[in-house]
Amino acid sequence: MTFEQPLIRPPSEWRSGLIRVTRGCDWNRCRFCGIYPNLGEPSFSVRPLADILADVALLRQLRPETETMFLGDADPLQAGVATISELVRHLRQAFSLTRITCYARASTLNKLGRDGVMQLAAAGLNRIHLGLESGSDEILRYHRKGQSAKMVREVATWLHDAGIELSVYVLLGLGGSSLWRQHALATAELLNAIEPAFIRVRRLWVYPESPYGPGSPLLGEIAAGKFQPQSPEGTVLELQLLLQQLTARGAEFTCDHENNYIKVKGQLPRDRLAMLAQIEAFLARPAREREQHYREVGSRI
Ligand code: SF4
């Protein structure tokens, strides 16, 4: 017995039941990404609800004890409030769940509006993973993210009012070596304003072509000299500057991806100084050791 599963899930959803609502990414334009074409899913489609519910029935047979659910792929809310609400209500009836989560683009939440977000919360969706990436509009525009800091602030307010936890992703290196300070400062400012429940840090990795599809669109920009990648040490300094500026309360801050050069983790504001001390201790190590460490950290999806 098999069922369709999302191609990608957040590391924190490793125990979750995985439900594929959409295939690929409808936006598919972010310069730093291109992940779904790279994994062999270049186009976008919404799966029929009947097929999704058949997968749910199968999961109920295989893993009836499932406590958390994740809906994929990149932007399942494109299926619409009515469809997602029906699915979420169905999942709540079929399983004893503490959490139902999904990836969502800020621009999709913006289109659904405050009422749409409230309806999703009422149905039982209670956490959203959102690619914040950067708080700098200049950097977001360059990377064709299709969102602004203002838009993120607005949808974060709706989510907060609806009682949906917000888990955001920050991408170190997105400003390259020239805009790294702007990237860290503007991102900290946005995080301080929206105070998400989770801040999850990643490092930009410009991945090559795979057997299934093309490499990241940013490869062409780098080859043309239009984007100068951040250095490994610069990435650590970005993390340090970001944490120095964070005043957000209540967030769990975590570098929960293998690509991170430094994996600090803690509750804000309680553990901020301890995380900074960890970074400072690393930067105080001899240059040769630091270089060795950077070489040893792998890059993977
Ligand atoms: S970052 Fe997200 S929205 Fe942008 S192309 Fe990749 S999957 Fe799509």
Residues whose N, C-alpha, C, O or C-beta is under 5 A from the ligand:
A	BS01	SF4	C25 W27 N28 R29 C30 C33 G34 A74
